[in-house]
């Protein structure tokens, strides 16, 4: 069992960009469907679209600049995302937006710490792994919070359709 977990962890660590790319696209698609069905979810769609752009920009920065030079650019991207979600949250408060803002603030603090350690030549290999793991974990929290809107809407529609189908069967006499 331990070997299976080790192999799964190794595979996931090598394919983290693909995993997060798929998750980012899934969150956007779920929020796109929810917004198409109910316009009240347009803010979730906007944030998920910003995550798609951020994902593409982050990977472009990584490909062009490499590690650790990319650390210097990530705070600007996350600060812009944080400001946009924060001001949207101030106008239309929703709990998921507060979670996204908190996770982005956490990422900004991690970027600051990693940059200071990097510039003072104190960023070790284990520190780099910890930084990457925490950044990825906070990004997963952001995706989960934002995706809860579209997935929650989809589950609500699914349960309502199931309830209506049962009600129709009982009313028509076929549910006995």
Secondary structure, 3 states (H helix, E strand, C coil): CHHHHHHHHHHHHHCHHHHHHHHHHHHHHHHHHHHHHCHHHHHHHHHHHHHHHHHHHHHHHHHHHCCCCCHHHHHHHHHHHHHHHHHHHHHCCCHHHHHHHHHHHHHHHHHHHHHHHHHCCCCCHHHHHHHHHHHHHHHHHHHHHHHHHHHHHHHHHHHHHHHHHHHHHHHHCCCC
